[in-house]
Amino acid sequence: MKSLPFTSEQFFEVFVRYNDAVWPMQLVLNGAALICIGLLFVERAWASHMISLLLAGLWLWMALAYHLAFFSAINPAAWWFGILFTLGAMAFDWFGVVHDRLRFYASGGARQVIGALLSIFALGIYPAVSYVMGHSYPAAPTFGLPCPTTVFTIGMLLFAEAPAPRAVFAVPIIWSMIGALAALWFGMLEDLSLLVSGGIGLAAVLSLDRPTKLTLHSDAPHAVRP
């Protein structure tokens, strides 16, 4: 296996410097995730636009506030990761806000149950597992950092009305493969959840051609279910 340009100690020190520098932004980012979940139950077009906008904000935050501002100090590849995450943010803006092709709703079903479990894992179980594994704050990946936020994003995408644009799945799935390497190199077993969520996201992409019977109207108080 090719050696990394940084040590395990440097890797975890980046988390420390990031968490110390941005506090209390972690609370804001968790709040944004909770708002996304709440908006799933608002059957209006503007709610889906807001979810897309918040997801775009999360991915842009990771690009600028983590990869470029902190991770790039120990890993030159972080500049490329920053570009990748910026493209992910742009996909949510382009398809979800500008072109109104990404609609989210909570209506039940197996796929959405899985989406809910991934979202809950990212916000609550991931940090608990991280703590048990010995990665305690501030030397731990808090929500708003790539791995838990990727799991959350894929969970949210499972609430998207099909057919949804495949492009919004691309960057989260790519990072689920890249980020999972931390589980192998640094013993971060909590990041094995990336492989699980990435596989689920890929399966969802392959089944996007079947439309769901839901159309949201911006001027209607409820969704129309033909």
C-alpha positions, -999 to 999 in steps of 0.1 A, spaced: 0 0 0 14 34 -9 25 54 21 6 86 29 23 121 30 12 124 67 12 104 99 -17 93 120 -8 119 146 -9 147 120 -42 134 107 -59 136 141 -42 169 149 -60 184 119 -93 175 136 -81 192 168 -71 224 150 -103 224 129 -127 218 159 -109 244 181 -109 270 153 -145 267 141 -163 262 174 -193 266 178 -200 262 141 -204 224 148 -237 233 165 -248 253 135 -240 224 111 -259 199 132 -288 224 133 -287 226 95 -290 188 93 -319 188 117 -336 214 95 -331 192 65 -348 163 83 -377 186 94 -382 199 59 -388 164 46 -423 166 61 -431 199 44 -447 190 10 -439 222 -8 -414 229 -35 -396 256 -15 -388 230 12 -370 208 -13 -351 239 -26 -341 247 10 -328 211 16 -308 213 -16 -294 247 -5 -284 234 29 -268 203 15 -249 225 -10 -238 246 20 -225 216 39 -204 204 9 -190 239 3 -182 242 39 -162 209 38 -144 221 7 -133 254 21 -133 251 58 -118 217 61 -100 205 29 -85 239 19 -82 256 52 -68 226 73 -63 193 55 -42 209 28 -16 217 54 -6 180 56 -20 165 23 -15 182 -11 -44 161 -25 -67 181 -3 -67 208 -30 -82 183 -54 -106 172 -27 -117 208 -22 -125 210 -59 -144 177 -58 -165 189 -29 -171 222 -45 -185 204 -75 -207 184 -52 -221 216 -37 -227 230 -72 -246 199 -82 -271 204 -54 -275 241 -63 -278 234 -100 -302 205 -100 -320 212 -67 -324 250 -67 -318 263 -102 -335 236 -122 -359 222 -96 -351 186 -104 -345 174 -69 -375 169 -47 -374 155 -12 -403 141 7 -410 116 36 -436 90 26 -423 58 41 -411 28 22 -380 6 26 -356 31 8 -366 59 30 -364 38 62 -328 31 52 -323 68 45 -336 77 80 -312 51 95 -282 66 77 -292 101 88 -296 91 124 -263 72 123 -244 102 109 -258 126 135 -259 104 166 -244 70 163 -213 79 144 -199 102 171 -208 77 198 -189 49 179 -160 73 173 -158 80 211 -159 43 219 -131 37 194 -110 63 213 -114 92 190 -127 118 215 -134 155 209 -116 175 197 -95 148 180 -126 134 162 -145 140 130 -175 161 140 -206 165 118 -196 190 91 -165 170 83 -164 147 53 -171 112 66 -203 117 88 -216 143 65 -213 120 35 -232 93 52 -259 119 61 -261 132 25 -266 98 11 -293 92 37 -310 124 26 -308 115 -11 -327 83 -4 -357 106 3 -354 122 -32 -383 117 -56 -374 95 -85 -362 99 -112 -336 121 -95 -305 134 -112 -277 110 -108 -251 138 -107 -260 147 -71 -250 111 -60 -216 112 -77 -194 131 -53 -209 115 -21 -204 80 -36 -168 88 -48 -159 101 -13 -175 71 4 -147 51 -13 -119 75 -7 -128 83 29 -133 47 39 -95 43 35 -92 60 69 -107 29 84 -78 9 69 -50 33 75 -59 47 109 -82 22 125 -113 44 122 -138 16 121 -167 41 123 -157 51 87 -166 16 75 -201 32 74 -189 50 43 -186 17 24 -221 7 35 -237 41 26 -217 43 -6 -230 9 -17 -265 19 -8 -262 51 -27 -249 32 -58 -278 8 -56 -302 38 -54 -286 54 -85 -291 22 -104 -328 22 -96 -335 59 -103 -354 53 -136 -385 42 -118 -405 73 -111 -424 77 -78 -460 88 -80 -456 122 -64 -456 157 -78 -450 187 -56 -465 220 -66 -451 253 -52 -486 268 -50 -504 238 -35 -506 231 3 -502 194 -2 -485 170 -26 -507 156 -53 -506 118 -54 -523 106 -87 
